[in-house]
Amino acid sequence: MAMWDKIKEQAKTFQQSQGNRGASGPGHGLQGPGRSGSSSGGSKAQLIGLFKSQLASVKTELKSGAYRDASMAMCALVAAADGQVEPAERQRVEELIVTNEVLQNFPADQLRKLFNQHVDRLVGNFELGKSEALQVIAKAAKKPAEARAVIQTGMVIAGADGVFEPSEQYAIREACTALGVSPSEFGV
């Protein structure tokens, strides 16, 4: 539970460091009434909303193949973090991917194909699949905005079910390392 509070603080700090970009946008009222509420469900949903609004604020910058490929590798890594992917989980993550506002910069079938290729490799041979996914993720390191967006995309996917598993946190930390981004910036 404290984990989410820590991430929330990190996310807020990150948003402030982004300056007033999108200040009138959807992330505008996030410091409001929810701050005093102790409902962890609300704060998780709020946090995911915060990451989504941060991603939306840089949406126009996230059109490169490197971001697309890295974010699909990231989603697969999060989905398979515990070493297995149930068909229902695969479908749920696919649904999150194709309905994600930022990822709508890319054709849905392209995203599904990339995601499923990574998941298949991870399920077939986890260590090899993970190594390949991290290599693809690392290609987004050249542009800091894209690198952070890849991690935020992973956080949105990981937190969508309201549970942030230790294996998912570990996968995100590994992706941070591959991208040269500090995991503490995202509270992991």
matplotlib code that plots the C-alpha trace (Angstrom):
import matplotlib.pyplot as plt

x = [0.0, 2.8, 4.4, 1.5, 1.8, 5.5, 4.8, 2.1, 4.6, 7.1, 4.5, 3.5, 7.2, 7.7, 4.6, 5.8, 9.2, 7.5, 6.5, 3.0, 2.7, -0.9, -1.8, -5.3, -5.6, -7.1, -4.4, -5.5, -7.4, -5.4, -4.2, -7.8, -10.1, -8.4, -5.4, -7.1, -8.9, -7.2, -8.8, -5.8, -8.1, -8.8, -5.2, -4.1, -6.8, -5.7, -2.1, -2.8, -4.9, -1.9, 0.5, -2.1, -2.5, 1.3, 1.5, -1.3, 0.5, 3.5, 1.3, 2.4, 6.1, 5.4, 5.1, 8.4, 8.9, 11.3, 8.6, 6.1, 8.4, 9.8, 6.4, 5.1, 8.2, 7.5, 3.8, 4.8, 7.5, 5.0, 2.4, 4.8, 6.7, 5.7, 6.9, 3.5, 0.6, -2.9, -5.0, -7.4, -4.4, -3.0, -6.4, -6.9, -3.4, -4.2, -7.4, -5.5, -3.0, -5.5, -7.6, -4.6, -4.9, -1.2, -0.8, -3.6, -0.9, -0.2, -2.4, -4.0, -3.1, 0.5, 0.6, -1.2, 1.3, 4.4, 3.0, 2.1, 5.5, 7.2, 4.7, 5.3, 9.0, 8.8, 6.5, 8.7, 12.0, 11.7, 15.3, 15.9, 12.6, 13.4, 16.8, 15.3, 12.6, 15.1, 17.2, 14.2, 13.3, 16.9, 16.4, 14.1, 16.9, 18.1, 15.1, 14.5, 10.8, 10.3, 12.3, 10.1, 6.9, 7.9, 8.2, 4.9, 3.2, 4.5, 3.3, -0.2, -0.4, 1.1, -1.3, -4.4, -5.6, -5.1, -2.2, 1.4, 3.2, 6.8, 7.6, 6.1, 8.1, 11.2, 10.5, 10.0, 13.3, 15.1, 13.5, 14.6, 18.2, 18.0, 16.8, 19.2, 16.3, 16.3, 13.8, 13.3, 11.7, 8.8, 9.0, 10.2]
y = [0.0, 2.4, 1.4, 3.1, 6.2, 6.3, 5.9, 8.6, 11.1, 10.2, 10.6, 14.0, 15.1, 13.9, 15.8, 19.0, 18.5, 18.5, 22.1, 23.2, 21.0, 20.0, 21.7, 22.5, 18.9, 15.8, 15.6, 19.0, 18.1, 15.2, 16.8, 17.4, 15.6, 12.2, 13.3, 12.9, 9.6, 6.5, 4.2, 2.5, 1.5, 5.1, 6.1, 3.3, 4.3, 7.9, 7.0, 5.1, 8.1, 10.3, 8.2, 8.1, 11.9, 12.3, 10.0, 11.9, 15.2, 13.9, 11.9, 13.9, 13.1, 9.3, 8.3, 6.5, 2.9, 2.7, 3.8, 1.4, -1.6, -0.8, -0.3, -3.6, -5.4, -3.6, -4.7, -8.3, -8.3, -7.0, -9.6, -12.4, -11.1, -14.1, -16.5, -17.4, -15.7, -17.0, -16.6, -14.3, -12.1, -11.9, -10.8, -8.3, -6.7, -6.7, -4.8, -2.3, -1.8, -1.2, 1.2, 3.1, 6.7, 7.2, 3.8, 4.7, 6.5, 3.0, 0.4, -2.0, -5.1, -4.1, -3.6, -7.0, -8.8, -7.2, -7.8, -11.5, -12.2, -11.1, -13.0, -16.2, -15.8, -15.2, -18.1, -20.4, -19.5, -16.8, -15.9, -15.6, -13.8, -11.4, -10.7, -10.0, -7.8, -5.7, -5.2, -3.8, -1.7, -0.3, 1.1, 3.8, 5.1, 7.7, 10.0, 10.5, 11.4, 8.1, 6.1, 7.5, 6.9, 3.2, 2.9, 4.7, 2.5, -0.5, 1.0, 1.6, -2.0, -3.4, -1.3, -1.9, -4.8, -2.9, -5.2, -4.3, -7.7, -7.9, -9.7, -6.7, -4.2, -6.2, -6.2, -2.5, -2.0, -4.1, -2.0, 1.2, -0.1, -1.0, 2.6, 4.4, 5.8, 5.8, 3.3, 5.6, 8.1, 5.7, 4.4, 0.9]
z = [0.0, 0.9, -2.4, -4.3, -2.2, -3.0, -6.7, -6.5, -5.0, -7.7, -10.4, -9.0, -8.8, -12.4, -13.6, -11.9, -13.5, -16.9, -16.2, -17.1, -20.2, -20.4, -17.1, -18.4, -19.7, -18.0, -15.3, -14.0, -10.8, -9.6, -6.4, -5.3, -2.9, -3.4, -1.4, 2.0, 1.1, 2.4, -0.2, -1.9, -4.8, -5.5, -5.3, -7.6, -10.2, -9.7, -10.3, -13.4, -14.6, -13.8, -15.9, -18.7, -18.7, -18.7, -21.7, -23.4, -22.9, -25.0, -27.4, -30.5, -29.7, -29.5, -33.1, -33.7, -34.5, -31.6, -29.1, -30.6, -30.6, -27.1, -25.5, -27.0, -25.6, -22.3, -22.2, -23.0, -20.3, -17.7, -18.8, -18.6, -15.6, -13.5, -16.2, -17.6, -19.4, -19.2, -22.4, -20.4, -19.3, -22.8, -24.1, -21.3, -22.0, -25.7, -25.0, -22.8, -25.6, -28.5, -26.4, -25.0, -26.3, -27.0, -28.7, -31.1, -33.0, -34.4, -36.2, -33.7, -35.7, -35.8, -32.0, -31.4, -33.6, -31.9, -28.4, -29.2, -30.8, -27.6, -25.3, -27.4, -27.0, -23.3, -22.8, -25.0, -23.3, -20.6, -20.3, -24.0, -24.6, -21.8, -23.2, -26.7, -25.2, -23.2, -26.3, -28.1, -25.1, -25.0, -28.6, -27.1, -24.8, -27.4, -26.7, -22.9, -23.5, -25.3, -22.7, -19.9, -21.9, -22.4, -18.6, -18.0, -20.6, -18.6, -15.3, -16.8, -17.9, -14.7, -12.5, -14.6, -12.5, -9.3, -8.2, -8.7, -8.4, -7.3, -10.5, -12.5, -10.4, -11.2, -14.9, -14.9, -13.0, -15.6, -18.4, -16.5, -16.5, -20.2, -20.9, -18.6, -16.5, -12.7, -11.3, -8.3, -10.6, -11.0, -7.4, -8.3]

ax = plt.figure().add_subplot(projection="3d")
ax.plot(x, y, z, "-o")
ax.set_aspect("equal")
plt.show()
